[in-house]
Amino acid sequence: MRFWMLLSLWLVVVICSVAWTQAPKRLSVAFVGVANESSYGSALVKDKVSESFLAALSEHPLFVVKDAQGKVAVPATIDDLRQTGSEFQSLAATQVIVKQVSVKAKRVNNSKATVQASVVLEAQLVPTKGPSILFHTRAEGQGNTPTEESALAQAASAAAKTAVQQLATLIALRGQVLLPPAYAILPATYRKERDELYERTVRISLDMVSGMKVGAEVVILKGGQPVAKGKVVEVDYGSSLVALTEVAPTVRLQSGDEVRVTFLPQTPAKLTLPFQKEREYKRVEHDFALALFLAGVGVAFLGE
């Protein structure tokens, strides 16, 4: 009996040890504050965004938040963010910039008027150690309640939760270059558009399954240092295509170079490649059917 008790205790210790070692590491982050760059002059939105963003960081399992508001003027520079994060012994520092706020009252028939609010914010995060990389995301939240204050609070909360989740996704996304720079031509998605030519592109390992979206921005590193930047122009299963926008002089990109995602849009800029191909197929199918119909009309007309 004692043997089985000792064996059970040993198994519990082993399981707890494995769970502890496999648990995701949490990231300590110093929150420096909110800057309001919108035309909405009231301090209400700034307070609501600050409260909501702090709450979203605290609730997310990845982050351990430290309140560093008032320690530096916002919007802060990358160097100021890194310094503030170091002072608070955090692995990263973050700030929020309110980009757009809209508030309007709406009444349906004879019902009581409700207030509709929209808040667009940009969240920025900078690691305090290692390469100087700015992770940033843009999120929009909606609110619809009887009062302006509660509508703004609801919109700010939705935007903050989305921004924090996107920051967590950005930090986790790591890939590598699959194919070195080359020319690429992407077919037009719509009939009136032209095919797009990109002079320098690289194919990376991050794909649709990873959460990559068209319009995302990436940085390519060599030896832990950023050497190139680019924008995702095509997403497929197994890889994505990045159009390079900036490459350091004398740098030669190679397969295996590290890729970090620095920006992830809330919605993709265009249809991803499989859906794009499907739309192109449907368009050709529609045009072919129309051509057959017109040909049939012509034959009938000539036959008369």
C-alpha positions as CSV (number, residue, x, y, z in Angstrom):
1,M,0.0,0.0,0.0
2,R,2.8,2.4,0.9
3,F,4.6,1.6,-2.3
4,W,1.6,2.6,-4.4
5,M,1.2,5.8,-2.4
6,L,4.9,6.7,-3.0
7,L,4.5,5.8,-6.7
8,S,1.4,8.0,-7.1
9,L,3.2,10.9,-5.3
10,W,6.2,10.5,-7.6
11,L,3.9,10.6,-10.7
12,V,2.2,13.8,-9.5
13,V,5.7,15.4,-9.0
14,V,6.8,14.3,-12.5
15,I,3.6,15.6,-14.2
16,C,3.8,18.9,-12.4
17,S,7.4,19.3,-13.4
18,V,6.7,18.6,-17.0
19,A,3.7,21.0,-17.0
20,W,5.9,23.7,-15.4
21,T,8.7,23.4,-17.9
22,Q,6.2,23.4,-20.9
23,A,4.2,26.4,-19.6
24,P,4.6,29.5,-21.8
25,K,6.9,32.1,-20.5
26,R,5.3,35.3,-19.5
27,L,6.5,38.6,-20.8
28,S,6.9,41.5,-18.4
29,V,5.9,44.8,-20.1
30,A,5.9,48.4,-18.9
31,F,2.9,50.4,-20.0
32,V,3.9,54.1,-20.4
33,G,0.5,55.6,-21.3
34,V,-1.8,56.8,-24.0
35,A,-1.5,59.7,-26.5
36,N,-4.6,61.1,-28.1
37,E,-4.0,62.2,-31.8
38,S,-7.7,62.2,-32.7
39,S,-9.9,65.2,-33.1
40,Y,-12.0,64.1,-30.1
41,G,-10.7,66.6,-27.5
42,S,-12.2,65.2,-24.3
43,A,-9.9,63.4,-21.9
44,L,-12.6,60.8,-21.4
45,V,-11.5,58.7,-24.3
46,K,-7.8,58.8,-23.2
47,D,-8.9,57.6,-19.7
48,K,-11.1,54.8,-21.1
49,V,-8.4,53.6,-23.5
50,S,-5.8,53.6,-20.7
51,E,-8.1,51.6,-18.3
52,S,-9.1,49.2,-21.1
53,F,-5.5,48.5,-22.3
54,L,-4.2,48.0,-18.8
55,A,-7.0,45.5,-18.1
56,A,-6.5,43.7,-21.4
57,L,-2.8,43.3,-20.8
58,S,-3.4,42.0,-17.2
59,E,-6.0,39.5,-18.4
60,H,-3.9,38.1,-21.2
61,P,-1.9,35.0,-20.2
62,L,1.3,36.1,-22.0
63,F,1.8,39.5,-20.3
64,V,2.8,40.7,-16.8
65,V,2.1,44.4,-16.9
66,K,3.8,47.1,-14.9
67,D,2.2,50.6,-14.8
68,A,4.8,53.1,-16.0
69,Q,2.4,55.9,-16.9
70,G,3.7,59.4,-16.3
71,K,7.4,58.4,-16.5
72,V,7.9,59.6,-20.1
73,A,6.0,61.9,-22.5
74,V,3.8,60.0,-25.0
75,P,4.0,59.3,-27.8
76,A,7.5,58.2,-26.8
77,T,10.4,57.4,-29.1
78,I,11.8,53.8,-29.4
79,D,14.8,54.8,-27.3
80,D,12.6,56.3,-24.6
81,L,10.4,53.1,-24.6
82,R,13.5,50.9,-24.3
83,Q,14.9,53.0,-21.5
84,T,11.7,53.1,-19.5
85,G,11.2,49.3,-19.9
86,S,14.8,48.8,-18.6
87,E,14.1,51.1,-15.6
88,F,11.1,49.0,-14.7
89,Q,13.1,45.8,-15.2
90,S,10.7,44.7,-18.0
91,L,11.4,42.8,-21.1
92,A,9.4,45.2,-23.2
93,A,7.6,48.6,-23.1
94,T,4.3,49.5,-24.8
95,Q,2.2,52.6,-25.5
96,V,-1.1,53.4,-27.2
97,I,-1.9,56.2,-29.6
98,V,-5.6,57.0,-30.2
99,K,-5.9,57.7,-34.0
100,Q,-9.6,58.2,-34.5
101,V,-12.8,58.6,-32.4
102,S,-16.4,59.1,-33.7
103,V,-19.5,59.5,-31.6
104,K,-23.0,59.9,-32.9
105,A,-26.5,59.5,-31.5
106,K,-29.0,57.3,-33.3
107,R,-32.7,56.9,-32.9
108,V,-34.7,54.1,-34.6
109,N,-38.4,55.0,-35.1
110,N,-39.7,56.3,-31.8
111,S,-37.4,54.3,-29.6
112,K,-34.9,55.8,-27.1
113,A,-31.8,57.2,-28.7
114,T,-28.6,55.2,-28.4
115,V,-25.0,56.4,-28.8
116,Q,-22.7,54.7,-31.3
117,A,-19.0,55.1,-30.7
118,S,-16.0,54.0,-32.6
119,V,-12.4,54.0,-31.4
120,V,-9.3,53.4,-33.6
121,L,-6.0,53.0,-31.8
122,E,-2.4,52.0,-32.5
123,A,-0.6,49.9,-30.0
124,Q,3.2,49.8,-30.0
125,L,5.6,47.5,-28.3
126,V,9.4,47.6,-28.1
127,P,11.7,44.9,-26.6
128,T,14.1,46.4,-24.1
129,K,16.9,44.1,-25.0
130,G,18.2,42.7,-28.3
131,P,17.5,44.2,-31.7
132,S,15.5,47.5,-31.8
133,I,12.3,46.3,-33.4
134,L,9.0,48.2,-33.2
135,F,6.0,45.9,-33.1
136,H,2.8,47.8,-33.8
137,T,-0.9,47.0,-34.5
138,R,-4.0,49.0,-35.4
139,A,-7.4,48.0,-33.9
140,E,-10.9,49.4,-34.1
141,G,-13.6,48.9,-31.5
142,Q,-17.4,49.6,-31.6
143,G,-19.7,50.7,-28.8
144,N,-23.5,51.0,-28.8
145,T,-25.1,52.0,-25.5
146,P,-27.5,54.7,-24.1
147,T,-24.8,57.1,-23.0
148,E,-21.6,58.5,-24.6
149,E,-19.4,57.5,-21.7
150,S,-20.5,53.9,-21.7
151,A,-20.3,53.7,-25.5
152,L,-16.7,55.0,-25.5
153,A,-15.8,52.6,-22.7
154,Q,-17.3,49.7,-24.7
155,A,-15.5,50.7,-27.9
156,A,-12.2,51.3,-26.1
157,S,-12.4,47.9,-24.4
158,A,-13.1,46.1,-27.7
159,A,-10.2,47.9,-29.5
160,A,-7.8,47.3,-26.6
161,K,-8.5,43.5,-26.4
162,T,-8.0,43.2,-30.1
163,A,-4.7,45.2,-30.0
164,V,-3.3,43.2,-27.1
165,Q,-4.2,39.9,-28.8
166,Q,-2.5,41.0,-32.0
167,L,0.6,42.1,-30.1
168,A,0.8,38.6,-28.5
169,T,0.4,37.1,-32.0
170,L,3.2,39.3,-33.4
171,I,5.6,38.3,-30.7
172,A,4.9,34.6,-31.3
173,L,5.3,34.7,-35.1
174,R,8.8,33.7,-36.1
175,G,9.8,32.4,-39.5
176,Q,12.6,32.2,-42.0
177,V,13.4,33.0,-45.6
178,L,12.6,30.1,-47.9
179,L,13.7,31.5,-51.2
180,P,16.2,34.4,-51.8
181,P,15.2,37.7,-53.6
182,A,13.6,37.4,-57.0
183,Y,11.2,39.1,-59.4
184,A,7.5,38.3,-59.0
185,I,4.3,39.1,-60.8
186,L,0.9,38.7,-59.1
187,P,-2.2,38.4,-61.2
188,A,-4.9,41.0,-60.8
189,T,-7.7,40.1,-58.5
190,Y,-10.3,42.2,-60.4
191,R,-10.8,42.7,-64.1
192,K,-10.0,46.5,-64.0
193,E,-6.8,46.0,-62.1
194,R,-3.4,45.4,-63.7
195,D,-1.0,42.6,-62.8
196,E,1.5,43.8,-60.2
197,L,5.2,43.5,-60.7
198,Y,7.5,43.4,-57.6
199,E,11.2,43.8,-58.4
200,R,12.4,42.2,-55.2
201,T,10.5,39.6,-53.2
202,V,11.4,36.8,-50.8
203,R,9.2,33.8,-49.9
204,I,9.0,33.1,-46.2
205,S,7.8,30.1,-44.1
206,L,4.9,31.9,-42.3
207,D,1.6,31.2,-44.0
208,M,-2.2,31.4,-43.8
209,V,-2.2,28.7,-41.0
210,S,0.3,30.8,-39.0
211,G,-2.1,33.7,-39.1
212,M,-0.3,35.7,-41.7
213,K,-2.4,38.3,-43.6
214,V,-1.9,40.4,-46.8
215,G,-0.7,43.8,-45.7
216,A,1.4,42.5,-42.8
217,E,4.9,44.0,-42.3
218,V,8.0,42.0,-41.6
219,V,11.7,42.5,-40.7
220,I,14.5,40.1,-41.8
221,L,17.4,39.6,-39.4
222,K,21.0,38.4,-39.8
223,G,22.9,37.6,-36.7
224,G,20.1,39.0,-34.6
225,Q,20.2,42.4,-36.4
226,P,17.6,43.8,-38.7
227,V,18.9,44.0,-42.3
228,A,15.7,44.3,-44.4
229,K,12.0,45.2,-44.3
230,G,9.1,44.2,-46.4
231,K,5.3,43.9,-46.8
232,V,3.3,40.7,-47.4
233,V,1.6,40.8,-50.8
234,E,0.5,37.2,-51.1
235,V,-0.5,34.5,-48.5
236,D,-0.8,30.8,-49.4
237,Y,-0.7,27.5,-47.6
238,G,2.9,26.8,-46.7
239,S,4.4,30.2,-47.4
240,S,3.9,33.9,-48.0
241,L,5.4,36.3,-50.5
242,V,7.1,39.5,-49.1
243,A,7.8,42.5,-51.3
244,L,11.0,44.1,-50.0
245,T,10.8,47.8,-49.2
246,E,14.2,48.3,-47.6
247,V,17.5,46.3,-47.6
248,A,20.7,47.4,-46.0
249,P,23.6,48.0,-48.4
250,T,25.9,45.1,-49.2
251,V,23.5,42.7,-47.5
252,R,22.7,39.4,-49.3
253,L,19.5,37.7,-48.1
254,Q,19.7,33.9,-48.0
255,S,17.4,31.0,-47.2
256,G,17.3,30.5,-43.4
257,D,17.5,34.2,-42.5
258,E,15.2,34.9,-39.5
259,V,11.9,36.7,-40.1
260,R,9.8,38.6,-37.5
261,V,6.4,40.1,-38.1
262,T,6.2,43.7,-36.9
263,F,2.6,44.6,-38.0
264,L,-0.5,42.5,-38.6
265,P,-3.6,44.2,-39.9
266,Q,-7.0,43.6,-38.3
267,T,-8.3,42.5,-41.7
268,P,-6.3,41.5,-44.7
269,A,-5.7,44.1,-47.3
270,K,-6.8,41.8,-50.2
271,L,-8.2,38.3,-50.7
272,T,-5.6,35.7,-49.9
273,L,-4.2,33.7,-52.9
274,P,-6.5,30.6,-52.8
275,F,-9.6,32.8,-52.7
276,Q,-8.1,35.1,-55.3
277,K,-7.6,32.1,-57.6
278,E,-11.2,31.0,-57.0
279,R,-12.5,34.5,-57.8
280,E,-10.4,34.6,-61.0
281,Y,-11.8,31.1,-62.0
282,K,-15.3,32.2,-61.4
283,R,-14.7,35.4,-63.4
284,V,-13.3,33.4,-66.4
285,E,-16.2,30.9,-66.0
286,H,-18.7,33.8,-66.2
287,D,-17.0,35.4,-69.2
288,F,-16.9,32.1,-71.0
289,A,-20.6,31.5,-70.4
290,L,-21.4,35.0,-71.6
291,A,-19.3,34.4,-74.7
292,L,-21.2,31.2,-75.5
293,F,-24.5,33.0,-75.0
294,L,-23.5,35.8,-77.4
295,A,-22.2,33.3,-79.9
296,G,-25.5,31.5,-79.8
297,V,-27.4,34.7,-80.4
298,G,-25.2,35.5,-83.3
299,V,-25.7,32.1,-84.9
300,A,-29.4,32.3,-84.5
301,F,-29.4,35.8,-86.0
302,L,-27.4,34.7,-89.0
303,G,-29.6,31.6,-89.4
304,E,-32.6,33.9,-89.8
